[in-house]
Amino acid sequence: MSEKIKIKKIHFSTKLSDLYGRDNYVSHIELGRKYWWRFPYDSDVSQRTGKLWNELEITYIRSGCMFYIITEAPELGEFFAPLNCFMTASLVFSEFDPIKDLDNLDNEDIELCKMKWCFDDERTIIKNWPNEKEIEIDENKFNSLNLFDFVETLFQSK
């Protein structure tokens, strides 16, 4: 009878600049998509909603700017921000589907990635992905996988 091996998954942020890098996140700001952002305490948005973290929806993109509304307070009107700024770099996905949203994820590696990775779900709804923080797999299955794929994960679990 084989034993179960517990593997702690590698945890990834769902902040745009963390996922795609400081030079590649802008292409992931999409019309109609929702994101979270932590507004400053003294901002109009935080003062009016009573919350620092507010969900926003992109309503328009043009001339290097994004326009957005606060989803829970559309009566505040439309705001805008440059696409290349601190705010946009630190947007957090409201919903995230790793299979669709990750660049260059090879179909052959998806099942292995599902065993190794999890994503921040404090605010983000993770779709089409088993997002538990650790898994247990049968020792025989573990031995049939490429050990090098798990080295980083194994060291994290100790």
GIGI-V45791 format. One record per residue. PSI is psi in radians with two decimals (999 if undefined). D_CENTER is the distance of its C-alpha to the mean C-alpha in whole Angstrom. Layout:
psi=PSI d_center=D_CENTER
psi=PSI d_center=D_CENTER
This chain:
psi=2.23 d_center=38
psi=2.68 d_center=35
psi=2.88 d_center=33
psi=2.44 d_center=29
psi=2.24 d_center=27
psi=2.25 d_center=24
psi=2.17 d_center=21
psi=2.20 d_center=18
psi=2.71 d_center=15
psi=2.23 d_center=13
psi=2.16 d_center=10
psi=2.49 d_center=7
psi=2.75 d_center=5
psi=0.34 d_center=2
psi=2.35 d_center=5
psi=-0.85 d_center=7
psi=-0.48 d_center=10
psi=-0.71 d_center=8
psi=-0.72 d_center=7
psi=-0.12 d_center=10
psi=2.81 d_center=12
psi=-0.35 d_center=15
psi=-0.12 d_center=17
psi=0.03 d_center=14
psi=-0.46 d_center=12
psi=-0.64 d_center=14
psi=-0.14 d_center=15
psi=0.17 d_center=11
psi=1.94 d_center=13
psi=2.47 d_center=14
psi=2.29 d_center=17
psi=-0.17 d_center=17
psi=2.65 d_center=13
psi=2.53 d_center=12
psi=2.83 d_center=10
psi=2.57 d_center=11
psi=2.50 d_center=13
psi=1.83 d_center=15
psi=2.58 d_center=18
psi=2.62 d_center=21
psi=-0.71 d_center=24
psi=0.19 d_center=26
psi=2.73 d_center=25
psi=-0.71 d_center=26
psi=-0.89 d_center=23
psi=-0.70 d_center=23
psi=-0.68 d_center=27
psi=-0.60 d_center=27
psi=-0.36 d_center=24
psi=0.20 d_center=25
psi=2.57 d_center=21
psi=-0.84 d_center=19
psi=2.13 d_center=15
psi=2.47 d_center=16
psi=2.41 d_center=14
psi=2.71 d_center=15
psi=2.30 d_center=16
psi=2.13 d_center=17
psi=-0.37 d_center=20
psi=2.55 d_center=22
psi=2.19 d_center=21
psi=2.69 d_center=24
psi=0.71 d_center=26
psi=0.28 d_center=23
psi=2.66 d_center=22
psi=2.50 d_center=19
psi=2.50 d_center=21
psi=2.80 d_center=19
psi=2.77 d_center=20
psi=2.08 d_center=19
psi=-0.62 d_center=19
psi=-0.07 d_center=21
psi=1.06 d_center=23
psi=-0.33 d_center=24
psi=-0.26 d_center=28
psi=-0.25 d_center=27
psi=-2.99 d_center=27
psi=2.45 d_center=24
psi=2.94 d_center=23
psi=2.79 d_center=22
psi=2.60 d_center=21
psi=2.59 d_center=21
psi=-0.47 d_center=18
psi=1.38 d_center=19
psi=3.03 d_center=18
psi=-0.74 d_center=17
psi=-0.90 d_center=15
psi=-0.60 d_center=14
psi=-0.51 d_center=12
psi=0.24 d_center=11
psi=2.54 d_center=9
psi=2.30 d_center=6
psi=2.42 d_center=5
psi=-0.74 d_center=8
psi=2.49 d_center=8
psi=2.21 d_center=6
psi=1.75 d_center=8
psi=-0.62 d_center=8
psi=-0.69 d_center=12
psi=-0.60 d_center=12
psi=-0.28 d_center=9
psi=2.29 d_center=9
psi=2.47 d_center=13
psi=0.51 d_center=16
psi=1.97 d_center=15
psi=2.30 d_center=18
psi=-0.58 d_center=19
psi=-0.43 d_center=21
psi=-0.10 d_center=19
psi=-0.82 d_center=16
psi=-0.67 d_center=18
psi=-0.72 d_center=19
psi=-0.66 d_center=15
psi=-0.51 d_center=15
psi=-0.41 d_center=17
psi=-0.48 d_center=16
psi=2.60 d_center=12
psi=2.90 d_center=10
psi=2.66 d_center=6
psi=2.11 d_center=6
psi=0.39 d_center=8
psi=-0.77 d_center=10
psi=-0.47 d_center=9
psi=2.33 d_center=7
psi=2.09 d_center=9
psi=2.17 d_center=8
psi=2.58 d_center=11
psi=0.65 d_center=13
psi=2.28 d_center=12
psi=1.98 d_center=14
psi=0.42 d_center=12
psi=2.69 d_center=15
psi=-0.41 d_center=15
psi=2.78 d_center=18
psi=2.80 d_center=20
psi=2.26 d_center=24
psi=2.70 d_center=25
psi=2.43 d_center=29
psi=-0.67 d_center=31
psi=-0.72 d_center=32
psi=-0.73 d_center=29
psi=-0.77 d_center=27
psi=-0.45 d_center=30
psi=-0.24 d_center=30
psi=2.81 d_center=27
psi=2.00 d_center=27
psi=-0.60 d_center=27
psi=-0.47 d_center=25
psi=-0.40 d_center=22
psi=-0.09 d_center=22
psi=-0.87 d_center=24
psi=-0.75 d_center=21
psi=-0.71 d_center=19
psi=-0.74 d_center=23
psi=-0.54 d_center=23
psi=-0.51 d_center=20
psi=-0.13 d_center=22
psi=999 d_center=25
